């Protein structure tokens, strides 16, 4: 992993993600890669979706540039 002091890049974030999730999310994990499905939070009893976050990495990538 390379890190230039004070510079946060998309590549650095992906590399950190790769190291953080390696071996902890089961067979569905793709360390260092973006999700291809939308996350959401649902009520466990009614299954009603109560929160749908924005596409996080797209927002972060725009913020970084």
PDBQT receptor file of N, H, CA, C and O in Angstrom, charges set to zero:
ATOM      1  N   UNK A   1       0.857  -1.181   0.000  1.00  0.00    +0.000 N 
ATOM      2  CA  UNK A   1       0.000   0.000   0.000  1.00  0.00    +0.000 C 
ATOM      3  C   UNK A   1       0.894   1.232   0.000  1.00  0.00    +0.000 C 
ATOM      4  O   UNK A   1       1.823   1.341   0.800  1.00  0.00    +0.000 OA
ATOM      5  N   UNK A   2       0.602   2.147  -0.900  1.00  0.00    +0.000 N 
ATOM      6  H   UNK A   2      -0.153   2.058  -1.550  1.00  0.00    +0.000 HD
ATOM      7  CA  UNK A   2       1.390   3.377  -0.923  1.00  0.00    +0.000 C 
ATOM      8  C   UNK A   2       0.525   4.539  -0.468  1.00  0.00    +0.000 C 
ATOM      9  O   UNK A   2      -0.667   4.599  -0.768  1.00  0.00    +0.000 OA
ATOM     10  N   UNK A   3       1.142   5.460   0.261  1.00  0.00    +0.000 N 
ATOM     11  H   UNK A   3       2.110   5.411   0.505  1.00  0.00    +0.000 HD
ATOM     12  CA  UNK A   3       0.405   6.614   0.769  1.00  0.00    +0.000 C 
ATOM     13  C   UNK A   3       1.309   7.830   0.707  1.00  0.00    +0.000 C 
ATOM     14  O   UNK A   3       2.374   7.866   1.322  1.00  0.00    +0.000 OA
ATOM     15  N   UNK A   4       0.866   8.819  -0.044  1.00  0.00    +0.000 N 
ATOM     16  H   UNK A   4       0.001   8.790  -0.544  1.00  0.00    +0.000 HD
ATOM     17  CA  UNK A   4       1.591  10.076  -0.110  1.00  0.00    +0.000 C 
ATOM     18  C   UNK A   4       0.969  10.991   0.941  1.00  0.00    +0.000 C 
ATOM     19  O   UNK A   4      -0.245  11.195   0.933  1.00  0.00    +0.000 OA
ATOM     20  N   UNK A   5       1.759  11.534   1.827  1.00  0.00    +0.000 N 
ATOM     21  H   UNK A   5       2.745  11.369   1.834  1.00  0.00    +0.000 HD
ATOM     22  CA  UNK A   5       1.272  12.337   2.949  1.00  0.00    +0.000 C 
ATOM     23  C   UNK A   5       0.211  13.350   2.531  1.00  0.00    +0.000 C 
ATOM     24  O   UNK A   5       0.458  14.196   1.671  1.00  0.00    +0.000 OA
ATOM     25  N   UNK A   6      -0.967  13.262   3.138  1.00  0.00    +0.000 N 
ATOM     26  H   UNK A   6      -1.168  12.575   3.837  1.00  0.00    +0.000 HD
ATOM     27  CA  UNK A   6      -2.019  14.230   2.906  1.00  0.00    +0.000 C 
ATOM     28  C   UNK A   6      -2.870  14.005   1.668  1.00  0.00    +0.000 C 
ATOM     29  O   UNK A   6      -3.785  14.788   1.412  1.00  0.00    +0.000 OA
ATOM     30  N   UNK A   7      -2.603  12.966   0.896  1.00  0.00    +0.000 N 
ATOM     31  H   UNK A   7      -1.860  12.330   1.104  1.00  0.00    +0.000 HD
ATOM     32  CA  UNK A   7      -3.356  12.729  -0.336  1.00  0.00    +0.000 C 
ATOM     33  C   UNK A   7      -4.242  11.505  -0.174  1.00  0.00    +0.000 C 
ATOM     34  O   UNK A   7      -3.754  10.397   0.046  1.00  0.00    +0.000 OA
ATOM     35  N   UNK A   8      -5.550  11.715  -0.285  1.00  0.00    +0.000 N 
ATOM     36  H   UNK A   8      -5.946  12.615  -0.464  1.00  0.00    +0.000 HD
ATOM     37  CA  UNK A   8      -6.507  10.613  -0.224  1.00  0.00    +0.000 C 
ATOM     38  C   UNK A   8      -7.032  10.404  -1.636  1.00  0.00    +0.000 C 
ATOM     39  O   UNK A   8      -7.659  11.293  -2.211  1.00  0.00    +0.000 OA
ATOM     40  N   UNK A   9      -6.777   9.237  -2.186  1.00  0.00    +0.000 N 
ATOM     41  H   UNK A   9      -6.268   8.514  -1.718  1.00  0.00    +0.000 HD
ATOM     42  CA  UNK A   9      -7.228   8.943  -3.540  1.00  0.00    +0.000 C 
ATOM     43  C   UNK A   9      -8.224   7.787  -3.506  1.00  0.00    +0.000 C 
ATOM     44  O   UNK A   9      -8.328   7.067  -2.513  1.00  0.00    +0.000 OA
ATOM     45  N   UNK A  10      -8.935   7.629  -4.582  1.00  0.00    +0.000 N 
ATOM     46  H   UNK A  10      -8.850   8.214  -5.388  1.00  0.00    +0.000 HD
ATOM     47  CA  UNK A  10      -9.862   6.506  -4.701  1.00  0.00    +0.000 C 
ATOM     48  C   UNK A  10      -9.097   5.179  -4.602  1.00  0.00    +0.000 C 
ATOM     49  O   UNK A  10      -9.574   4.227  -3.984  1.00  0.00    +0.000 OA
ATOM     50  N   UNK A  11      -7.928   5.127  -5.204  1.00  0.00    +0.000 N 
ATOM     51  H   UNK A  11      -7.540   5.900  -5.706  1.00  0.00    +0.000 HD
ATOM     52  CA  UNK A  11      -7.102   3.922  -5.144  1.00  0.00    +0.000 C 
ATOM     53  C   UNK A  11      -6.699   3.581  -3.716  1.00  0.00    +0.000 C 
ATOM     54  O   UNK A  11      -6.711   2.412  -3.332  1.00  0.00    +0.000 OA
ATOM     55  N   UNK A  12      -6.340   4.595  -2.924  1.00  0.00    +0.000 N 
ATOM     56  H   UNK A  12      -6.330   5.545  -3.236  1.00  0.00    +0.000 HD
ATOM     57  CA  UNK A  12      -5.981   4.377  -1.520  1.00  0.00    +0.000 C 
ATOM     58  C   UNK A  12      -7.184   3.845  -0.743  1.00  0.00    +0.000 C 
ATOM     59  O   UNK A  12      -7.045   2.918   0.055  1.00  0.00    +0.000 OA
ATOM     60  N   UNK A  13      -8.355   4.420  -0.970  1.00  0.00    +0.000 N 
ATOM     61  H   UNK A  13      -8.469   5.173  -1.618  1.00  0.00    +0.000 HD
ATOM     62  CA  UNK A  13      -9.564   3.969  -0.279  1.00  0.00    +0.000 C 
ATOM     63  C   UNK A  13      -9.870   2.520  -0.633  1.00  0.00    +0.000 C 
ATOM     64  O   UNK A  13     -10.226   1.731   0.243  1.00  0.00    +0.000 OA
ATOM     65  N   UNK A  14      -9.736   2.165  -1.896  1.00  0.00    +0.000 N 
ATOM     66  H   UNK A  14      -9.446   2.805  -2.607  1.00  0.00    +0.000 HD
ATOM     67  CA  UNK A  14      -9.994   0.774  -2.317  1.00  0.00    +0.000 C 
ATOM     68  C   UNK A  14      -8.995  -0.186  -1.683  1.00  0.00    +0.000 C 
ATOM     69  O   UNK A  14      -9.362  -1.292  -1.287  1.00  0.00    +0.000 OA
ATOM     70  N   UNK A  15      -7.750   0.225  -1.586  1.00  0.00    +0.000 N 
ATOM     71  H   UNK A  15      -7.452   1.124  -1.907  1.00  0.00    +0.000 HD
ATOM     72  CA  UNK A  15      -6.715  -0.616  -0.980  1.00  0.00    +0.000 C 
ATOM     73  C   UNK A  15      -6.988  -0.824   0.512  1.00  0.00    +0.000 C 
ATOM     74  O   UNK A  15      -6.849  -1.937   1.021  1.00  0.00    +0.000 OA
ATOM     75  N   UNK A  16      -7.374   0.241   1.208  1.00  0.00    +0.000 N 
ATOM     76  H   UNK A  16      -7.487   1.144   0.795  1.00  0.00    +0.000 HD
ATOM     77  CA  UNK A  16      -7.720   0.132   2.624  1.00  0.00    +0.000 C 
ATOM     78  C   UNK A  16      -8.914  -0.794   2.784  1.00  0.00    +0.000 C 
ATOM     79  O   UNK A  16      -8.912  -1.665   3.654  1.00  0.00    +0.000 OA
ATOM     80  N   UNK A  17      -9.935  -0.615   1.950  1.00  0.00    +0.000 N 
ATOM     81  H   UNK A  17      -9.937   0.092   1.243  1.00  0.00    +0.000 HD
ATOM     82  CA  UNK A  17     -11.123  -1.463   1.997  1.00  0.00    +0.000 C 
ATOM     83  C   UNK A  17     -10.744  -2.926   1.804  1.00  0.00    +0.000 C 
ATOM     84  O   UNK A  17     -11.242  -3.804   2.508  1.00  0.00    +0.000 OA
ATOM     85  N   UNK A  18      -9.870  -3.176   0.856  1.00  0.00    +0.000 N 
ATOM     86  H   UNK A  18      -9.465  -2.462   0.284  1.00  0.00    +0.000 HD
ATOM     87  CA  UNK A  18      -9.429  -4.543   0.573  1.00  0.00    +0.000 C 
ATOM     88  C   UNK A  18      -8.838  -5.197   1.823  1.00  0.00    +0.000 C 
ATOM     89  O   UNK A  18      -9.137  -6.352   2.127  1.00  0.00    +0.000 OA
ATOM     90  N   UNK A  19      -8.007  -4.459   2.534  1.00  0.00    +0.000 N 
ATOM     91  H   UNK A  19      -7.765  -3.521   2.286  1.00  0.00    +0.000 HD
ATOM     92  CA  UNK A  19      -7.376  -4.999   3.744  1.00  0.00    +0.000 C 
ATOM     93  C   UNK A  19      -8.371  -5.141   4.900  1.00  0.00    +0.000 C 
ATOM     94  O   UNK A  19      -8.272  -6.079   5.692  1.00  0.00    +0.000 OA
ATOM     95  N   UNK A  20      -9.315  -4.225   4.996  1.00  0.00    +0.000 N 
ATOM     96  H   UNK A  20      -9.395  -3.464   4.352  1.00  0.00    +0.000 HD
ATOM     97  CA  UNK A  20     -10.279  -4.263   6.101  1.00  0.00    +0.000 C 
ATOM     98  C   UNK A  20     -11.273  -5.417   5.994  1.00  0.00    +0.000 C 
ATOM     99  O   UNK A  20     -11.621  -6.016   7.012  1.00  0.00    +0.000 OA
ATOM    100  N   UNK A  21     -11.731  -5.737   4.803  1.00  0.00    +0.000 N 
ATOM    101  H   UNK A  21     -11.448  -5.250   3.976  1.00  0.00    +0.000 HD
ATOM    102  CA  UNK A  21     -12.794  -6.743   4.678  1.00  0.00    +0.000 C 
ATOM    103  C   UNK A  21     -12.314  -8.122   4.257  1.00  0.00    +0.000 C 
ATOM    104  O   UNK A  21     -13.108  -9.060   4.188  1.00  0.00    +0.000 OA
ATOM    105  N   UNK A  22     -11.032  -8.254   3.976  1.00  0.00    +0.000 N 
ATOM    106  H   UNK A  22     -10.387  -7.492   4.032  1.00  0.00    +0.000 HD
ATOM    107  CA  UNK A  22     -10.510  -9.553   3.566  1.00  0.00    +0.000 C 
ATOM    108  C   UNK A  22     -10.816 -10.602   4.636  1.00  0.00    +0.000 C 
ATOM    109  O   UNK A  22     -10.373 -10.489   5.779  1.00  0.00    +0.000 OA
ATOM    110  N   UNK A  23     -11.582 -11.624   4.245  1.00  0.00    +0.000 N 
ATOM    111  H   UNK A  23     -11.943 -11.716   3.317  1.00  0.00    +0.000 HD
ATOM    112  CA  UNK A  23     -11.881 -12.731   5.137  1.00  0.00    +0.000 C 
ATOM    113  C   UNK A  23     -12.962 -12.500   6.173  1.00  0.00    +0.000 C 
ATOM    114  O   UNK A  23     -13.167 -13.360   7.030  1.00  0.00    +0.000 OA
ATOM    115  N   UNK A  24     -13.669 -11.362   6.132  1.00  0.00    +0.000 N 
ATOM    116  H   UNK A  24     -13.502 -10.664   5.437  1.00  0.00    +0.000 HD
ATOM    117  CA  UNK A  24     -14.676 -11.107   7.169  1.00  0.00    +0.000 C 
ATOM    118  C   UNK A  24     -16.113 -11.042   6.667  1.00  0.00    +0.000 C 
ATOM    119  O   UNK A  24     -17.036 -11.038   7.482  1.00  0.00    +0.000 OA
ATOM    120  N   UNK A  25     -16.336 -10.992   5.357  1.00  0.00    +0.000 N 
ATOM    121  H   UNK A  25     -15.586 -10.996   4.695  1.00  0.00    +0.000 HD
ATOM    122  CA  UNK A  25     -17.713 -10.881   4.867  1.00  0.00    +0.000 C 
ATOM    123  C   UNK A  25     -18.179 -12.127   4.125  1.00  0.00    +0.000 C 
ATOM    124  O   UNK A  25     -19.119 -12.053   3.333  1.00  0.00    +0.000 OA
ATOM    125  N   UNK A  26     -17.560 -13.236   4.359  1.00  0.00    +0.000 N 
ATOM    126  H   UNK A  26     -16.796 -13.296   5.002  1.00  0.00    +0.000 HD
ATOM    127  CA  UNK A  26     -18.002 -14.460   3.712  1.00  0.00    +0.000 C 
ATOM    128  C   UNK A  26     -17.684 -14.494   2.234  1.00  0.00    +0.000 C 
ATOM    129  O   UNK A  26     -16.849 -13.731   1.749  1.00  0.00    +0.000 OA
ATOM    130  N   UNK A  27     -18.354 -15.379   1.523  1.00  0.00    +0.000 N 
ATOM    131  H   UNK A  27     -19.032 -15.999   1.917  1.00  0.00    +0.000 HD
ATOM    132  CA  UNK A  27     -18.066 -15.581   0.103  1.00  0.00    +0.000 C 
ATOM    133  C   UNK A  27     -18.553 -14.450  -0.794  1.00  0.00    +0.000 C 
ATOM    134  O   UNK A  27     -18.145 -14.364  -1.952  1.00  0.00    +0.000 OA
ATOM    135  N   UNK A  28     -19.423 -13.581  -0.277  1.00  0.00    +0.000 N 
ATOM    136  H   UNK A  28     -19.755 -13.651   0.664  1.00  0.00    +0.000 HD
ATOM    137  CA  UNK A  28     -19.957 -12.502  -1.107  1.00  0.00    +0.000 C 
ATOM    138  C   UNK A  28     -19.031 -11.285  -1.147  1.00  0.00    +0.000 C 
ATOM    139  O   UNK A  28     -19.279 -10.353  -1.912  1.00  0.00    +0.000 OA
ATOM    140  N   UNK A  29     -17.977 -11.279  -0.344  1.00  0.00    +0.000 N 
ATOM    141  H   UNK A  29     -17.776 -12.036   0.277  1.00  0.00    +0.000 HD
ATOM    142  CA  UNK A  29     -17.079 -10.126  -0.282  1.00  0.00    +0.000 C 
ATOM    143  C   UNK A  29     -16.249 -10.009  -1.556  1.00  0.00    +0.000 C 
ATOM    144  O   UNK A  29     -15.838 -11.007  -2.147  1.00  0.00    +0.000 OA
ATOM    145  N   UNK A  30     -16.022  -8.794  -1.952  1.00  0.00    +0.000 N 
ATOM    146  H   UNK A  30     -16.356  -7.983  -1.472  1.00  0.00    +0.000 HD
ATOM    147  CA  UNK A  30     -15.135  -8.501  -3.069  1.00  0.00    +0.000 C 
ATOM    148  C   UNK A  30     -14.203  -7.388  -2.615  1.00  0.00    +0.000 C 
ATOM    149  O   UNK A  30     -14.396  -6.227  -2.975  1.00  0.00    +0.000 OA
ATOM    150  N   UNK A  31     -13.192  -7.740  -1.824  1.00  0.00    +0.000 N 
ATOM    151  H   UNK A  31     -13.036  -8.683  -1.531  1.00  0.00    +0.000 HD
ATOM    152  CA  UNK A  31     -12.307  -6.716  -1.255  1.00  0.00    +0.000 C 
ATOM    153  C   UNK A  31     -11.744  -5.766  -2.301  1.00  0.00    +0.000 C 
ATOM    154  O   UNK A  31     -11.236  -6.189  -3.339  1.00  0.00    +0.000 OA
ATOM    155  N   UNK A  32     -11.845  -4.467  -2.007  1.00  0.00    +0.000 N 
ATOM    156  H   UNK A  32     -12.258  -4.122  -1.164  1.00  0.00    +0.000 HD
ATOM    157  CA  UNK A  32     -11.319  -3.449  -2.900  1.00  0.00    +0.000 C 
ATOM    158  C   UNK A  32     -12.215  -3.097  -4.064  1.00  0.00    +0.000 C 
ATOM    159  O   UNK A  32     -11.838  -2.286  -4.910  1.00  0.00    +0.000 OA
ATOM    160  N   UNK A  33     -13.396  -3.693  -4.125  1.00  0.00    +0.000 N 
ATOM    161  H   UNK A  33     -13.702  -4.352  -3.438  1.00  0.00    +0.000 HD
ATOM    162  CA  UNK A  33     -14.324  -3.413  -5.234  1.00  0.00    +0.000 C 
ATOM    163  C   UNK A  33     -15.603  -2.795  -4.686  1.00  0.00    +0.000 C 
ATOM    164  O   UNK A  33     -15.981  -3.036  -3.540  1.00  0.00    +0.000 OA
ATOM    165  N   UNK A  34     -16.252  -2.007  -5.506  1.00  0.00    +0.000 N 
ATOM    166  H   UNK A  34     -15.945  -1.811  -6.437  1.00  0.00    +0.000 HD
ATOM    167  CA  UNK A  34     -17.511  -1.390  -5.103  1.00  0.00    +0.000 C 
ATOM    168  C   UNK A  34     -18.642  -2.408  -5.130  1.00  0.00    +0.000 C 
ATOM    169  O   UNK A  34     -18.609  -3.377  -5.889  1.00  0.00    +0.000 OA
ATOM    170  N   UNK A  35     -19.631  -2.174  -4.299  1.00  0.00    +0.000 N 
ATOM    171  H   UNK A  35     -19.658  -1.387  -3.683  1.00  0.00    +0.000 HD
ATOM    172  CA  UNK A  35     -20.834  -3.005  -4.330  1.00  0.00    +0.000 C 
ATOM    173  C   UNK A  35     -21.554  -2.789  -5.655  1.00  0.00    +0.000 C 
ATOM    174  O   UNK A  35     -21.476  -1.720  -6.261  1.00  0.00    +0.000 OA
ATOM    175  N   UNK A  36     -22.252  -3.827  -6.084  1.00  0.00    +0.000 N 
ATOM    176  H   UNK A  36     -22.315  -4.695  -5.591  1.00  0.00    +0.000 HD
ATOM    177  CA  UNK A  36     -23.025  -3.693  -7.317  1.00  0.00    +0.000 C 
ATOM    178  C   UNK A  36     -24.522  -3.650  -7.034  1.00  0.00    +0.000 C 
ATOM    179  O   UNK A  36     -25.323  -3.493  -7.955  1.00  0.00    +0.000 OA
ATOM    180  N   UNK A  37     -24.902  -3.790  -5.772  1.00  0.00    +0.000 N 
ATOM    181  H   UNK A  37     -24.251  -3.918  -5.024  1.00  0.00    +0.000 HD
ATOM    182  CA  UNK A  37     -26.306  -3.709  -5.384  1.00  0.00    +0.000 C 
ATOM    183  C   UNK A  37     -26.477  -2.611  -4.339  1.00  0.00    +0.000 C 
ATOM    184  O   UNK A  37     -25.538  -2.279  -3.615  1.00  0.00    +0.000 OA
ATOM    185  N   UNK A  38     -27.662  -2.062  -4.269  1.00  0.00    +0.000 N 
ATOM    186  H   UNK A  38     -28.424  -2.332  -4.857  1.00  0.00    +0.000 HD
ATOM    187  CA  UNK A  38     -27.972  -0.996  -3.325  1.00  0.00    +0.000 C 
ATOM    188  C   UNK A  38     -28.184  -1.570  -1.924  1.00  0.00    +0.000 C 
ATOM    189  O   UNK A  38     -28.849  -2.594  -1.767  1.00  0.00    +0.000 OA
ATOM    190  N   UNK A  39     -27.629  -0.923  -0.921  1.00  0.00    +0.000 N 
ATOM    191  H   UNK A  39     -27.089  -0.091  -1.048  1.00  0.00    +0.000 HD
ATOM    192  CA  UNK A  39     -27.892  -1.272   0.476  1.00  0.00    +0.000 C 
ATOM    193  C   UNK A  39     -29.169  -0.591   0.925  1.00  0.00    +0.000 C 
ATOM    194  O   UNK A  39     -29.614   0.385   0.322  1.00  0.00    +0.000 OA
ATOM    195  N   UNK A  40     -29.754  -1.117   1.990  1.00  0.00    +0.000 N 
ATOM    196  H   UNK A  40     -29.393  -1.910   2.479  1.00  0.00    +0.000 HD
ATOM    197  CA  UNK A  40     -30.907  -0.472   2.602  1.00  0.00    +0.000 C 
ATOM    198  C   UNK A  40     -31.071  -1.004   4.021  1.00  0.00    +0.000 C 
ATOM    199  O   UNK A  40     -30.513  -2.040   4.380  1.00  0.00    +0.000 OA
ATOM    200  N   UNK A  41     -31.845  -0.277   4.817  1.00  0.00    +0.000 N 
ATOM    201  H   UNK A  41     -32.299   0.565   4.526  1.00  0.00    +0.000 HD
ATOM    202  CA  UNK A  41     -32.170  -0.703   6.175  1.00  0.00    +0.000 C 
ATOM    203  C   UNK A  41     -33.665  -0.945   6.197  1.00  0.00    +0.000 C 
ATOM    204  O   UNK A  41     -34.444  -0.091   5.775  1.00  0.00    +0.000 OA
ATOM    205  N   UNK A  42     -34.074  -2.128   6.695  1.00  0.00    +0.000 N 
ATOM    206  H   UNK A  42     -33.441  -2.822   7.038  1.00  0.00    +0.000 HD
ATOM    207  CA  UNK A  42     -35.500  -2.480   6.724  1.00  0.00    +0.000 C 
ATOM    208  C   UNK A  42     -35.927  -2.831   8.144  1.00  0.00    +0.000 C 
ATOM    209  O   UNK A  42     -35.132  -3.308   8.954  1.00  0.00    +0.000 OA
ATOM    210  N   UNK A  43     -37.202  -2.581   8.421  1.00  0.00    +0.000 N 
ATOM    211  H   UNK A  43     -37.847  -2.193   7.763  1.00  0.00    +0.000 HD
ATOM    212  CA  UNK A  43     -37.808  -2.986   9.684  1.00  0.00    +0.000 C 
ATOM    213  C   UNK A  43     -37.805  -4.509   9.726  1.00  0.00    +0.000 C 
ATOM    214  O   UNK A  43     -38.291  -5.149   8.794  1.00  0.00    +0.000 OA
ATOM    215  N   UNK A  44     -37.269  -5.100  10.786  1.00  0.00    +0.000 N 
ATOM    216  H   UNK A  44     -36.875  -4.580  11.544  1.00  0.00    +0.000 HD
ATOM    217  CA  UNK A  44     -37.132  -6.557  10.842  1.00  0.00    +0.000 C 
ATOM    218  C   UNK A  44     -38.470  -7.286  10.934  1.00  0.00    +0.000 C 
ATOM    219  O   UNK A  44     -38.559  -8.459  10.573  1.00  0.00    +0.000 OA
ATOM    220  N   UNK A  45     -39.501  -6.609  11.407  1.00  0.00    +0.000 N 
ATOM    221  H   UNK A  45     -39.428  -5.655  11.700  1.00  0.00    +0.000 HD
ATOM    222  CA  UNK A  45     -40.818  -7.264  11.519  1.00  0.00    +0.000 C 
ATOM    223  C   UNK A  45     -41.651  -7.086  10.254  1.00  0.00    +0.000 C 
ATOM    224  O   UNK A  45     -42.235  -8.046   9.751  1.00  0.00    +0.000 OA
ATOM    225  N   UNK A  46     -41.706  -5.863   9.740  1.00  0.00    +0.000 N 
ATOM    226  H   UNK A  46     -41.232  -5.083  10.148  1.00  0.00    +0.000 HD
ATOM    227  CA  UNK A  46     -42.581  -5.585   8.596  1.00  0.00    +0.000 C 
ATOM    228  C   UNK A  46     -41.855  -5.682   7.256  1.00  0.00    +0.000 C 
ATOM    229  O   UNK A  46     -42.488  -5.740   6.202  1.00  0.00    +0.000 OA
ATOM    230  N   UNK A  47     -40.542  -5.699   7.305  1.00  0.00    +0.000 N 
ATOM    231  H   UNK A  47     -40.028  -5.653   8.162  1.00  0.00    +0.000 HD
ATOM    232  CA  UNK A  47     -39.693  -5.709   6.102  1.00  0.00    +0.000 C 
ATOM    233  C   UNK A  47     -39.790  -4.411   5.307  1.00  0.00    +0.000 C 
ATOM    234  O   UNK A  47     -39.278  -4.322   4.192  1.00  0.00    +0.000 OA
ATOM    235  N   UNK A  48     -40.444  -3.409   5.879  1.00  0.00    +0.000 N 
ATOM    236  H   UNK A  48     -40.860  -3.481   6.786  1.00  0.00    +0.000 HD
ATOM    237  CA  UNK A  48     -40.551  -2.111   5.218  1.00  0.00    +0.000 C 
ATOM    238  C   UNK A  48     -39.173  -1.449   5.190  1.00  0.00    +0.000 C 
ATOM    239  O   UNK A  48     -38.485  -1.397   6.209  1.00  0.00    +0.000 OA
ATOM    240  N   UNK A  49     -38.777  -0.948   4.033  1.00  0.00    +0.000 N 
ATOM    241  H   UNK A  49     -39.336  -0.990   3.205  1.00  0.00    +0.000 HD
ATOM    242  CA  UNK A  49     -37.513  -0.240   3.913  1.00  0.00    +0.000 C 
ATOM    243  C   UNK A  49     -37.668   1.114   4.596  1.00  0.00    +0.000 C 
ATOM    244  O   UNK A  49     -38.540   1.906   4.238  1.00  0.00    +0.000 OA
ATOM    245  N   UNK A  50     -36.806   1.370   5.588  1.00  0.00    +0.000 N 
ATOM    246  H   UNK A  50     -36.098   0.726   5.878  1.00  0.00    +0.000 HD
ATOM    247  CA  UNK A  50     -36.913   2.617   6.338  1.00  0.00    +0.000 C 
ATOM    248  C   UNK A  50     -35.786   3.605   6.014  1.00  0.00    +0.000 C 
ATOM    249  O   UNK A  50     -35.852   4.778   6.382  1.00  0.00    +0.000 OA
ATOM    250  N   UNK A  51     -34.763   3.119   5.329  1.00  0.00    +0.000 N 
ATOM    251  H   UNK A  51     -34.709   2.166   5.031  1.00  0.00    +0.000 HD
ATOM    252  CA  UNK A  51     -33.674   4.009   4.936  1.00  0.00    +0.000 C 
ATOM    253  C   UNK A  51     -32.931   3.409   3.750  1.00  0.00    +0.000 C 
ATOM    254  O   UNK A  51     -32.560   2.235   3.762  1.00  0.00    +0.000 OA
ATOM    255  N   UNK A  52     -32.723   4.222   2.741  1.00  0.00    +0.000 N 
ATOM    256  H   UNK A  52     -33.024   5.175   2.731  1.00  0.00    +0.000 HD
ATOM    257  CA  UNK A  52     -31.923   3.819   1.582  1.00  0.00    +0.000 C 
ATOM    258  C   UNK A  52     -30.838   4.870   1.403  1.00  0.00    +0.000 C 
ATOM    259  O   UNK A  52     -31.134   6.006   1.034  1.00  0.00    +0.000 OA
ATOM    260  N   UNK A  53     -29.581   4.504   1.661  1.00  0.00    +0.000 N 
ATOM    261  H   UNK A  53     -29.341   3.580   1.961  1.00  0.00    +0.000 HD
ATOM    262  CA  UNK A  53     -28.508   5.492   1.529  1.00  0.00    +0.000 C 
ATOM    263  C   UNK A  53     -28.189   5.796   0.079  1.00  0.00    +0.000 C 
ATOM    264  O   UNK A  53     -28.497   5.012  -0.818  1.00  0.00    +0.000 OA
ATOM    265  N   UNK A  54     -27.568   6.944  -0.140  1.00  0.00    +0.000 N 
ATOM    266  H   UNK A  54     -27.318   7.581   0.589  1.00  0.00    +0.000 HD
ATOM    267  CA  UNK A  54     -27.087   7.286  -1.478  1.00  0.00    +0.000 C 
ATOM    268  C   UNK A  54     -25.984   6.316  -1.852  1.00  0.00    +0.000 C 
ATOM    269  O   UNK A  54     -25.460   5.603  -0.996  1.00  0.00    +0.000 OA
ATOM    270  N   UNK A  55     -25.636   6.288  -3.109  1.00  0.00    +0.000 N 
ATOM    271  H   UNK A  55     -26.061   6.868  -3.804  1.00  0.00    +0.000 HD
ATOM    272  CA  UNK A  55     -24.519   5.469  -3.556  1.00  0.00    +0.000 C 
ATOM    273  C   UNK A  55     -23.250   6.052  -2.931  1.00  0.00    +0.000 C 
ATOM    274  O   UNK A  55     -22.744   7.066  -3.413  1.00  0.00    +0.000 OA
ATOM    275  N   UNK A  56     -22.725   5.432  -1.870  1.00  0.00    +0.000 N 
ATOM    276  H   UNK A  56     -23.136   4.609  -1.479  1.00  0.00    +0.000 HD
ATOM    277  CA  UNK A  56     -21.662   6.054  -1.080  1.00  0.00    +0.000 C 
ATOM    278  C   UNK A  56     -20.350   6.308  -1.812  1.00  0.00    +0.000 C 
ATOM    279  O   UNK A  56     -19.794   7.398  -1.678  1.00  0.00    +0.000 OA
ATOM    280  N   UNK A  57     -19.837   5.365  -2.568  1.00  0.00    +0.000 N 
ATOM    281  H   UNK A  57     -20.289   4.480  -2.677  1.00  0.00    +0.000 HD
ATOM    282  CA  UNK A  57     -18.542   5.584  -3.187  1.00  0.00    +0.000 C 
ATOM    283  C   UNK A  57     -18.618   6.610  -4.312  1.00  0.00    +0.000 C 
ATOM    284  O   UNK A  57     -17.662   7.352  -4.540  1.00  0.00    +0.000 OA
ATOM    285  N   UNK A  58     -19.734   6.659  -5.007  1.00  0.00    +0.000 N 
ATOM    286  H   UNK A  58     -20.511   6.056  -4.822  1.00  0.00    +0.000 HD
ATOM    287  CA  UNK A  58     -19.875   7.676  -6.038  1.00  0.00    +0.000 C 
ATOM    288  C   UNK A  58     -19.829   9.056  -5.382  1.00  0.00    +0.000 C 
ATOM    289  O   UNK A  58     -19.159   9.957  -5.886  1.00  0.00    +0.000 OA
ATOM    290  N   UNK A  59     -20.532   9.229  -4.268  1.00  0.00    +0.000 N 
ATOM    291  H   UNK A  59     -21.077   8.498  -3.858  1.00  0.00    +0.000 HD
ATOM    292  CA  UNK A  59     -20.541  10.506  -3.577  1.00  0.00    +0.000 C 
ATOM    293  C   UNK A  59     -19.149  10.850  -3.070  1.00  0.00    +0.000 C 
ATOM    294  O   UNK A  59     -18.709  11.993  -3.197  1.00  0.00    +0.000 OA
ATOM    295  N   UNK A  60     -18.448   9.870  -2.495  1.00  0.00    +0.000 N 
ATOM    296  H   UNK A  60     -18.806   8.942  -2.392  1.00  0.00    +0.000 HD
ATOM    297  CA  UNK A  60     -17.118  10.101  -1.985  1.00  0.00    +0.000 C 
ATOM    298  C   UNK A  60     -16.153  10.454  -3.114  1.00  0.00    +0.000 C 
ATOM    299  O   UNK A  60     -15.327  11.355  -2.967  1.00  0.00    +0.000 OA
ATOM    300  N   UNK A  61     -16.254   9.753  -4.227  1.00  0.00    +0.000 N 
ATOM    301  H   UNK A  61     -16.924   9.021  -4.346  1.00  0.00    +0.000 HD
ATOM    302  CA  UNK A  61     -15.382  10.047  -5.360  1.00  0.00    +0.000 C 
ATOM    303  C   UNK A  61     -15.588  11.469  -5.865  1.00  0.00    +0.000 C 
ATOM    304  O   UNK A  61     -14.628  12.155  -6.215  1.00  0.00    +0.000 OA
ATOM    305  N   UNK A  62     -16.833  11.907  -5.900  1.00  0.00    +0.000 N 
ATOM    306  H   UNK A  62     -17.613  11.351  -5.616  1.00  0.00    +0.000 HD
ATOM    307  CA  UNK A  62     -17.117  13.281  -6.343  1.00  0.00    +0.000 C 
ATOM    308  C   UNK A  62     -16.565  14.288  -5.344  1.00  0.00    +0.000 C 
ATOM    309  O   UNK A  62     -16.037  15.330  -5.733  1.00  0.00    +0.000 OA
ATOM    310  N   UNK A  63     -16.689  13.974  -4.050  1.00  0.00    +0.000 N 
ATOM    311  H   UNK A  63     -17.118  13.128  -3.734  1.00  0.00    +0.000 HD
ATOM    312  CA  UNK A  63     -16.204  14.863  -3.000  1.00  0.00    +0.000 C 
ATOM    313  C   UNK A  63     -14.681  14.994  -3.051  1.00  0.00    +0.000 C 
ATOM    314  O   UNK A  63     -14.136  16.075  -2.830  1.00  0.00    +0.000 OA
ATOM    315  N   UNK A  64     -14.006  13.889  -3.342  1.00  0.00    +0.000 N 
ATOM    316  H   UNK A  64     -14.449  13.011  -3.522  1.00  0.00    +0.000 HD
ATOM    317  CA  UNK A  64     -12.545  13.901  -3.373  1.00  0.00    +0.000 C 
ATOM    318  C   UNK A  64     -11.990  14.682  -4.558  1.00  0.00    +0.000 C 
ATOM    319  O   UNK A  64     -10.879  15.207  -4.488  1.00  0.00    +0.000 OA
ATOM    320  N   UNK A  65     -12.753  14.762  -5.647  1.00  0.00    +0.000 N 
ATOM    321  H   UNK A  65     -13.656  14.336  -5.704  1.00  0.00    +0.000 HD
ATOM    322  CA  UNK A  65     -12.203  15.415  -6.844  1.00  0.00    +0.000 C 
ATOM    323  C   UNK A  65     -12.434  16.895  -6.863  1.00  0.00    +0.000 C 
ATOM    324  O   UNK A  65     -12.027  17.572  -7.807  1.00  0.00    +0.000 OA
TER     325      UNK A  65
